Amino acid sequence: MEWKQVQTDEDIRELLDSYSWFHDACIVSAQYVSGTHVAEDGAMWFGPGEQRLSVLFHSQWEPYYLELYFEGVRRFRLIGMQDNYANIIFEAFIKFFDGILPCEHFAPPRVIVWSNSEFDPKSVGESLEEPADSYIIASSLKWRVLSDGGVKKKNAE
């Protein structure tokens, strides 16, 4: 399936409706690219806007497999298994926010947030309390439904 851009509230609703609001879903894997690297001469290069995060979800409902692709990742926190809490998603939250990031000269004016629960930017902290929520704050988001669950099969020889 082709990538679908999320640029409006209607696009958010289409994504949530298409994936049953992430009910009975889970994060299977994530791949982060920071956009920063060290060249052979030892110089460090920073890639503004090149931070990317791909997150693969599986669901107990159809469609079973979904990939979210965030660009311009500003912050994210993915929570795994917690004592006495399952890491199942009951309902996701996706919303555009304006001006929630510090340093207005470098921060994009509008960001998109995905979270596995209601998200309040004022409550974002680094405490180690449980239960904790996962969230992703980025400049843009696109998504696609996958047919194979994102698992690459090895060729049998």
N, C-alpha and C positions, 0 to 999 in steps of 0.2 A: 504494500500500500504506500501511496505517496505521503510525504510529510504535509501536515496541515499547520499553518502558522496560527498562533494565538495573538490577536491584535486588538480584539474588542471583547466586551462582556458577553456578546452573543457567541463568540468563539469559545470562551470559557465554558459557557452553558453546553455547547455542542460536545466538548471534550468530556465534561462531567457526565452528561447524559449517555454518551457513547460507551463509557466505561463504568456505568452504574454507580457513579459518584465514588468509585474505587472501593465499594462495599465488598468485604471479604477478599481483599487483595493484599499483596505483600510486595515489598521490595526484594528482588532477587539479586540484583547486582547494580553496581554503579562504577562509572569510569570518569575520572576527573583529569582534565588537562589544564595546567596552571598558566600556560603561555609564557612562562619564564624558563630560561635555560642558560647554560654557561657555554660560551664559544671555545674553540680550541685554544685561543690566545688567553683564556682566563676571564674575559670580559663577561659580565652578567647582562643578559638582555631581558627586558620586561615587555610583555605583550599586552598593553591595555586593550581590554575588550576581547581578548583571545581566550579567556577562561571559559572552559566548556565542561558541562557535566551531562552525561548520558545515564539515565536511570531506567532499568528494566523492571517491569511489574508483571506478576502473574495473578490471576483472579480465579475464583471458583465459578465464575459466571462467564458467559460469552459476551464479548470476545475475551479469550483467556489471556492474551499476551499484549502488552502495550509498552512502548518506549517513549519516554519524555526526553527532550534534548534542549538543555538550557545553554544560552550563550551570554557572555558578560556576567558570569557568576560573581556575585559580591560576597555572599555568605551562604554556608549551608551546614546543616547538622543532621546526620543520619543516625538514628538510634537503632541498635540491634536488640537482641533479647535482653529483657530486664527481669530481675527477680520478681516473681509473682505477677508478671504482666506478659501477655502474649504480644508479639509484634505484628499483629494483624491490623489492617486498616479497616475501620468501619465506615468512614466517610472522609473524603479529602476536601480541602479548602483551597481554592485558587482565586486570587484577587489582584488587581492592579493597585499600587499605592504610589502616591506622589510625595516626594520630599522626605522619606523616612530615613535615608542614609545620611550620616554626618559628612562633612567636607563637601559642601555643595558645588565647589569648583570642579571636582572630579567625579562625583556621583551622578549617575543618570537621573534626570528629573522624575521619571516614571520607571518603576520596576514591577515585575510580576512575582508573586509569592505563591509557592505550593507548600502545603502543610498537611499533615495527617490529622489535624484538628483545627478548630478555630484559631486564627493567628492574630495576636495583638503585638505590633512592633515594640510597644513599651515593655512587654513582658520578656523580651529576648534577653536571656542571661546565660551565664556559663555555669550555673549550679549543677551539681551532680544528683539532684533529687530525682526520685522516680514516682510516678511514671513521667517520662520525658517525651517530648514530641519531636518529630523530624520536621525540618523545614528547608526550603531552598529559596534564595532571593537572587534574582537575575534580571538582566536587561530584556531578554526575550525568551520565548518558549515555543517549541513546535513539538508535534506528536505524530505517532503513527501506530496502527495496529499491526502486529506481527503474526505470521501464520505458524511459525515454528518455535515460538517461545524464546527466540534469541539464542538458542543453543546451537552452536555450530557442530555439525556431525562430521566425524573423521571418516575419510574414505577407507573402506575396507580393501586391503591389498591381497 
